[in-house]
């Protein structure tokens, strides 16, 4: 769908320069998705892996985030192998609703209630990022902790349109449950594209 060089705005890698490759296609359909134009895979041109790698090489950062849509609707193996061969670290942001493909240096799973994550994908999560839209999302977040490795970093992130309402509850929750950390969409606060 798009590709751009920016600063990773959320989760464990917040603040790091990264080249984003957003793949078109998503069947999860979050009502609060901020890139609904990514849902239709056929609405976006297909690009050669070599062209994607060449575009990423134009920038000094050596981290590439593959996101979507839902990137695991695609076979990410050829792209991640080519990026790693070119010296990039590969990071993915996924709902975990499709089989894991690709070679990853960092796997962020952000499960959605609209389509359950696969246990085999959760088992590989370096980062579990739960978007908090309602108070019930705290309980839902805890249900996923048992499905990820003990080394997985745990993040709670207020959904952007509900941040004013949910952030105070999120802060209280993290203070009471310190294995969780707060994640914010810093790129939105700082107006970083």
Secondary structure, DSSP 8 states (H G I E B T S, - for coil): -EEEEEE--SSTTTT-EEEEEE----SS--TT-S-GGGS-GGGS----HHHHHHHHHTSS--EEEEESS-GGGS--HHHHHHHHHTT-EEEEEE-S-S---S--SEEEE--BTTB---HHHHTT-SEEEEEE-STHHHHHHHHHHTTS-TT-EEEEEE-GGGHHHHHHHHHHHHHHSTTEEEE--HHHHTT--
